[in-house]
Amino acid sequence: MHHEKCIMIHEINSNRNPVIMCVCVCVCQSSDDEDRRLKKREKNRVAAQRSRKRQTQRADLLHETFEYLQRRNSQLRREVDSLSEERRRLSEALRTHEPFCPIMHCSSASSVPLNNAISCLQPASVQ
């Protein structure tokens, strides 16, 4: 392949005025050099395509992971809300039950296991 290179030459003519001349020089490259350059360019193009494809795949995976984690976070928040509501209901049930619970009023209930605390409620003849 032939490439032309333009070289600017400054000369001074006989009248002592500067003259700019453009001389075109033919620069010839061997076909081997051109083949190597084209192969290198093609190899680089293919490598760039692979790199862009990997980058796109990583971005897609990150996006899928992000969406999964958002859904999982929503599920866990709903579960926390549900468990908090259940705890609130159970606490309220316990609060309304405590004043009427005979076990809570048994003198030995606080110092003995549950089986013994229940026995304090039974009539003396059954014990």
Contacts in CASP RR format, 6 or more apart in sequence:
PFRMAT RR
TARGET T0000
AUTHOR 0000-0000-0000
METHOD contacts of the structure
MODEL  1
MHHEKCIMIHEINSNRNPVIMCVCVCVCQSSDDEDRRLKKREKNRVAAQR
SRKRQTQRADLLHETFEYLQRRNSQLRREVDSLSEERRRLSEALRTHEPF
CPIMHCSSASSVPLNNAISCLQPASVQ
1 28 0 8 1.000
1 29 0 8 1.000
1 31 0 8 1.000
1 34 0 8 1.000
2 26 0 8 1.000
2 27 0 8 1.000
2 28 0 8 1.000
2 29 0 8 1.000
3 26 0 8 1.000
3 27 0 8 1.000
3 28 0 8 1.000
3 29 0 8 1.000
4 24 0 8 1.000
4 25 0 8 1.000
4 26 0 8 1.000
4 27 0 8 1.000
5 24 0 8 1.000
5 25 0 8 1.000
5 27 0 8 1.000
6 22 0 8 1.000
6 23 0 8 1.000
6 24 0 8 1.000
6 25 0 8 1.000
7 22 0 8 1.000
7 23 0 8 1.000
7 24 0 8 1.000
7 25 0 8 1.000
8 20 0 8 1.000
8 21 0 8 1.000
8 22 0 8 1.000
9 20 0 8 1.000
9 21 0 8 1.000
9 22 0 8 1.000
9 23 0 8 1.000
10 18 0 8 1.000
10 19 0 8 1.000
10 20 0 8 1.000
11 18 0 8 1.000
11 19 0 8 1.000
11 20 0 8 1.000
11 21 0 8 1.000
12 18 0 8 1.000
12 19 0 8 1.000
13 19 0 8 1.000
98 104 0 8 1.000
102 121 0 8 1.000
103 109 0 8 1.000
103 114 0 8 1.000
103 117 0 8 1.000
103 118 0 8 1.000
103 121 0 8 1.000
106 117 0 8 1.000
106 120 0 8 1.000
106 121 0 8 1.000
107 120 0 8 1.000
108 116 0 8 1.000
108 117 0 8 1.000
108 120 0 8 1.000
109 117 0 8 1.000
109 120 0 8 1.000
119 127 0 8 1.000
END
